[in-house]
Amino acid sequence: MVHIEVQAQRDAALARRVFRGLKKGLEQGMEQGLKQGRKQGAVALLERQLARRFGPLPQTVQRKLAKASLEQVDAWGEVVLEATSLKQVFK
């Protein structure tokens, strides 16, 4: 009887650890997905703004935007408001 109770306690402890691990993994995945989604949205908006202001974007600019961090894209988004050329945006 004692052996069954000990095993049940071990199983319950293991289940709690597994659940915590799954929950943590899910939260991290959701956070990473949200950040990636925000970056994609910011890049899409900046591409539209740049194209509207300066015309079709060269491949080099499109690659730069795709590789940039969200923070960098946000910074360029601020600069585009006053820039008079693509070069000024990315200096």
C-alpha positions in Angstrom: 0.0 0.0 0.0 2.8 2.4 0.9 4.6 1.6 -2.3 1.5 2.5 -4.4 1.2 5.8 -2.6 4.9 6.6 -3.1 4.6 5.7 -6.8 1.5 7.9 -7.1 3.3 10.8 -5.5 6.2 10.4 -7.9 3.9 10.1 -10.9 2.1 13.3 -9.8 5.4 15.2 -9.3 6.5 14.1 -12.7 3.2 15.1 -14.3 3.6 18.6 -12.6 7.1 19.0 -14.0 6.1 17.9 -17.5 3.1 20.3 -17.4 5.3 23.2 -16.2 7.8 22.5 -19.0 5.1 22.3 -21.6 3.5 25.5 -20.3 6.9 27.3 -20.3 7.6 26.1 -23.8 4.2 27.2 -25.1 4.6 30.7 -23.5 8.0 31.1 -25.1 6.8 29.9 -28.4 3.8 32.3 -28.3 6.1 35.2 -27.3 8.5 34.4 -30.1 5.7 34.1 -32.6 4.2 37.5 -31.5 7.6 39.2 -31.8 8.1 37.7 -35.3 4.6 38.8 -36.3 5.2 42.4 -35.1 8.5 42.5 -37.0 6.8 41.2 -40.2 4.1 43.9 -39.8 6.6 46.6 -39.2 8.7 45.6 -42.2 5.6 45.5 -44.4 4.6 49.0 -43.3 8.1 50.4 -43.8 8.3 48.8 -47.2 5.1 50.5 -48.3 6.2 53.8 -46.9 9.6 53.7 -48.5 8.1 52.6 -51.9 5.5 55.3 -51.8 8.1 58.0 -50.9 11.1 56.8 -53.0 9.7 54.5 -55.7 10.3 50.8 -56.2 12.8 49.3 -53.6 16.0 47.8 -54.7 16.6 44.1 -53.7 19.4 45.3 -51.4 17.0 47.4 -49.4 14.4 44.5 -49.3 17.1 42.1 -48.0 18.3 44.7 -45.4 14.7 45.0 -44.1 14.3 41.2 -43.9 17.5 40.7 -41.9 16.9 43.7 -39.5 15.8 43.4 -35.9 12.4 44.8 -34.9 14.2 47.6 -33.1 16.1 48.6 -36.2 13.0 48.5 -38.4 11.2 50.8 -35.8 14.2 53.2 -35.9 14.1 53.4 -39.7 10.4 53.9 -39.5 11.0 57.1 -37.5 13.8 58.3 -39.9 11.6 57.8 -43.0 9.4 60.6 -41.9 12.0 63.2 -42.5 14.5 61.5 -44.9 14.8 62.9 -48.5 16.5 59.7 -49.8 16.8 56.0 -49.2 20.4 56.6 -48.4 19.4 58.9 -45.5 17.0 56.3 -44.1 19.7 53.6 -43.9 22.8 55.7 -42.9 
